[in-house]
Amino acid sequence: MTINDQPMTRLSVNINKIALLRNSRGSNLPDLIQAAKDIESFGAEGITVHPRPDQRHIRYDDIPALKAVVTTEFNIEGKPVPSFMDLVLANPPHQCTLVPDTDNQLTSDHGWDTVHQQSALQEVVKELHGRNIRVSVFVDPVSAMVEGAKKAGADRIEFYTGPFAHDFKKDPLAAVKAYTEAAMVANDIGIGINAGHDLNLENLRFFQEHCPQLLEVSIGHALIADALYYGLENTIRMYLRQLGR
């Protein structure tokens, strides 16, 4: 599998860290809404947000304002607790990514057990589909978890790529092996593939080349960190080049 065999992989930029910087001073600097508009104008093909119950970065009241200005793809991630579901259903995004966060979790660090939690996920997926929202389920690169997401009715999976990024420098092929195998299962059963977590300028192209039919990556922390050195517009273009554009 080479990059030329892939569909176009969309770049969705997670703007949580921009919101975190804004919140640290209790003002509107940086302006989150303007940042989202600029990120799209710089070439990103989606905006991702992950509101958490403590609202430490993206706040619930950011969602309607973002929905009003995002012109590419709006992706809202989170655990489907009642407050999150109310928020999403009241402001339907193009895609909702279900993530099994635990209370007070610093960042997402595991996928759903789509076998044992299949019934609960199925109910959530059905509710989101009722508002014409595409549903992606955050999973580890395990065939049974991919199959469980499909049985729950999800349109896509999002691979949790933290372990890949952690092991990449040590042995890239070993780090990506499980993802390649799980992606082949996803392709066979007809569920789309997204990916995200700790993907960066060093490992992104390699991951894309070894994950068949990768449709979308969601990148926030690394991209915003790179923007401190390279500037936001240039950084987005650098990531797009890693995706073959």
C-alpha positions as CSV (number, residue, x, y, z in Angstrom):
1,M,0.0,0.0,0.0
2,T,1.4,3.4,-1.0
3,I,0.2,6.9,-0.6
4,N,-0.9,6.8,-4.3
5,D,-3.4,4.0,-3.5
6,Q,-5.2,6.0,-0.9
7,P,-8.3,8.1,-1.2
8,M,-7.8,11.8,-0.2
9,T,-7.3,11.8,3.5
10,R,-9.0,14.9,5.0
11,L,-7.3,17.0,7.6
12,S,-9.6,18.0,10.5
13,V,-7.9,20.4,13.0
14,N,-8.8,20.0,16.6
15,I,-9.0,23.5,18.2
16,N,-9.2,22.5,21.8
17,K,-5.8,23.9,22.6
18,I,-6.7,27.3,21.1
19,A,-9.7,27.3,23.5
20,L,-7.4,26.3,26.4
21,L,-5.1,29.2,25.7
22,R,-8.1,31.6,25.5
23,N,-9.6,30.3,28.8
24,S,-6.3,30.7,30.7
25,R,-6.8,34.5,30.7
26,G,-10.6,34.6,30.9
27,S,-10.8,36.8,27.7
28,N,-11.4,36.2,24.0
29,L,-7.7,36.1,23.0
30,P,-7.1,34.2,20.9
31,D,-10.5,34.5,19.2
32,L,-11.7,30.9,18.8
33,I,-14.3,31.6,16.2
34,Q,-11.9,33.6,14.0
35,A,-9.3,30.9,14.5
36,A,-11.7,28.3,13.1
37,K,-12.5,30.5,10.1
38,D,-8.8,31.1,9.5
39,I,-7.9,27.4,9.8
40,E,-10.4,26.6,7.1
41,S,-9.1,29.4,4.9
42,F,-5.6,28.0,5.3
43,G,-6.7,24.7,3.8
44,A,-8.0,22.5,6.6
45,E,-10.9,20.3,5.6
46,G,-12.6,20.1,9.0
47,I,-12.8,21.5,12.5
48,T,-12.9,19.2,15.5
49,V,-13.8,20.0,19.0
50,H,-14.0,17.8,22.1
51,P,-16.0,19.5,24.9
52,R,-15.6,17.9,28.3
53,P,-17.8,18.3,31.3
54,D,-15.4,20.6,33.1
55,Q,-15.2,22.8,29.9
56,R,-11.5,23.4,30.5
57,H,-11.0,24.2,26.8
58,I,-14.0,24.1,24.4
59,R,-17.0,25.4,26.3
60,Y,-20.6,24.2,25.5
61,D,-21.5,27.8,24.5
62,D,-18.8,27.7,21.8
63,I,-20.6,25.1,19.9
64,P,-23.5,27.1,18.4
65,A,-21.1,29.9,17.4
66,L,-18.7,27.4,15.7
67,K,-21.6,25.6,13.9
68,A,-22.6,28.9,12.5
69,V,-19.2,29.6,10.8
70,V,-17.7,26.2,10.0
71,T,-18.0,25.7,6.2
72,T,-16.1,22.5,5.8
73,E,-16.8,19.6,8.2
74,F,-17.8,20.1,11.8
75,N,-16.8,17.1,14.1
76,I,-17.8,17.0,17.7
77,E,-16.1,14.4,19.9
78,G,-17.0,13.3,23.4
79,K,-18.6,10.8,25.7
80,P,-22.3,10.4,25.1
81,V,-23.5,11.5,28.5
82,P,-26.9,13.3,28.6
83,S,-25.4,16.8,28.6
84,F,-23.2,16.0,25.6
85,M,-26.0,14.4,23.7
86,D,-28.3,17.4,24.3
87,L,-25.6,19.7,23.0
88,V,-24.9,17.6,19.9
89,L,-28.6,17.1,19.0
90,A,-29.3,20.8,19.4
91,N,-26.4,21.7,17.2
92,P,-26.1,18.8,14.7
93,P,-22.6,18.6,13.3
94,H,-21.6,16.7,10.2
95,Q,-20.0,14.1,12.3
96,C,-20.1,13.0,16.0
97,T,-17.2,10.9,17.3
98,L,-18.1,8.9,20.4
99,V,-15.2,8.6,22.8
100,P,-15.2,6.6,26.1
101,D,-13.7,9.3,28.4
102,T,-13.6,8.6,32.1
103,D,-14.2,11.3,34.7
104,N,-11.4,13.8,35.0
105,Q,-9.5,12.2,32.2
106,L,-6.6,14.4,30.9
107,T,-6.9,13.2,27.3
108,S,-8.4,10.2,25.5
109,D,-6.3,7.1,26.0
110,H,-8.4,4.1,25.0
111,G,-11.2,3.0,22.6
112,W,-14.6,1.6,23.3
113,D,-15.2,-2.1,24.1
114,T,-17.7,-2.3,21.2
115,V,-18.5,-5.9,22.1
116,H,-19.7,-5.5,25.6
117,Q,-21.0,-1.9,25.1
118,Q,-22.6,-2.6,21.8
119,S,-26.2,-2.3,22.9
120,A,-25.6,1.1,24.5
121,L,-23.7,2.4,21.5
122,Q,-26.4,1.2,19.2
123,E,-29.0,3.3,21.0
124,V,-26.7,6.4,20.8
125,V,-25.9,5.8,17.1
126,K,-29.6,5.5,16.3
127,E,-30.4,8.7,18.1
128,L,-27.6,10.6,16.2
129,H,-28.7,9.1,12.9
130,G,-32.1,10.5,13.6
131,R,-30.6,14.0,13.1
132,N,-28.6,12.9,10.0
133,I,-25.3,13.0,11.9
134,R,-22.5,10.7,10.7
135,V,-21.2,8.7,13.6
136,S,-17.7,7.6,14.3
137,V,-16.7,5.3,17.2
138,F,-13.2,5.6,18.8
139,V,-11.6,2.2,18.9
140,D,-8.3,0.5,19.5
141,P,-6.8,-1.4,16.5
142,V,-8.5,-4.7,17.3
143,S,-10.6,-6.6,14.7
144,A,-13.4,-7.5,17.2
145,M,-13.7,-3.8,18.2
146,V,-14.0,-2.7,14.5
147,E,-16.6,-5.4,13.9
148,G,-18.5,-4.3,17.0
149,A,-18.6,-0.7,15.9
150,K,-20.1,-1.9,12.6
151,K,-22.7,-4.0,14.4
152,A,-23.6,-1.0,16.5
153,G,-24.5,0.9,13.3
154,A,-21.5,3.3,13.2
155,D,-20.6,4.8,9.9
156,R,-16.9,5.0,10.8
157,I,-14.3,4.1,13.3
158,E,-11.6,6.4,14.6
159,F,-8.4,4.6,15.5
160,Y,-6.8,5.7,18.7
161,T,-3.3,6.2,17.5
162,G,-1.5,7.0,20.8
163,P,0.3,3.6,21.0
164,F,1.4,3.9,17.3
165,A,2.9,7.3,18.0
166,H,4.6,6.1,21.2
167,D,6.3,3.2,19.5
168,F,6.9,4.8,16.1
169,K,10.5,5.8,16.5
170,K,11.5,2.4,18.0
171,D,10.0,0.2,15.2
172,P,7.7,1.9,12.8
173,L,6.5,-1.3,11.1
174,A,5.8,-3.0,14.4
175,A,4.0,0.1,15.6
176,V,1.6,0.2,12.7
177,K,1.0,-3.5,12.2
178,A,-2.2,-3.8,14.2
179,Y,-3.6,-0.7,12.5
180,T,-3.0,-2.1,9.1
181,E,-4.6,-5.4,10.0
182,A,-7.6,-3.7,11.6
183,A,-8.0,-1.4,8.7
184,M,-8.2,-4.3,6.3
185,V,-11.0,-5.7,8.4
186,A,-12.8,-2.3,8.3
187,N,-12.5,-2.3,4.5
188,D,-13.8,-5.8,4.3
189,I,-17.0,-5.1,6.3
190,G,-17.6,-1.6,4.9
191,I,-17.0,0.8,7.7
192,G,-15.0,4.0,7.1
193,I,-11.7,4.8,8.8
194,N,-10.6,8.0,10.7
195,A,-7.6,8.3,13.0
196,G,-6.3,10.6,15.7
197,H,-4.2,11.1,18.7
198,D,-0.5,12.1,18.7
199,L,-0.2,12.0,14.9
200,N,2.4,14.6,13.9
201,L,4.7,15.7,11.1
202,E,7.1,12.8,11.7
203,N,4.7,9.9,11.7
204,L,1.6,11.0,9.8
205,R,2.7,10.1,6.3
206,F,3.9,6.7,7.4
207,F,0.6,6.0,9.2
208,Q,-1.4,7.0,6.1
209,E,0.7,4.8,3.8
210,H,0.1,1.8,6.0
211,C,-3.6,2.4,6.9
212,P,-5.6,1.4,3.8
213,Q,-8.5,3.7,2.9
214,L,-7.8,6.3,5.6
215,L,-10.5,8.9,5.2
216,E,-9.7,11.5,7.8
217,V,-7.3,12.4,10.5
218,S,-8.0,14.7,13.5
219,I,-5.0,16.5,14.8
220,G,-4.8,19.1,17.4
221,H,-2.1,19.1,20.1
222,A,0.9,18.5,17.8
223,L,-0.3,20.8,15.1
224,I,-0.9,23.7,17.5
225,A,2.5,23.1,19.1
226,D,4.2,23.1,15.6
227,A,2.3,26.4,14.9
228,L,4.3,28.1,17.7
229,Y,7.4,27.6,15.6
230,Y,6.1,27.6,12.0
231,G,3.0,29.7,12.1
232,L,-0.6,28.4,11.8
233,E,-1.0,28.8,8.1
234,N,2.4,27.3,7.2
235,T,1.8,24.4,9.7
236,I,-1.5,23.4,8.2
237,R,0.1,23.4,4.7
238,M,2.9,21.2,6.1
239,Y,0.4,18.7,7.4
240,L,-1.5,18.7,4.1
241,R,1.8,17.9,2.3
242,Q,2.3,15.0,4.6
243,L,-1.1,13.7,3.4
244,G,0.1,14.0,-0.2
245,R,-1.2,17.4,-1.1
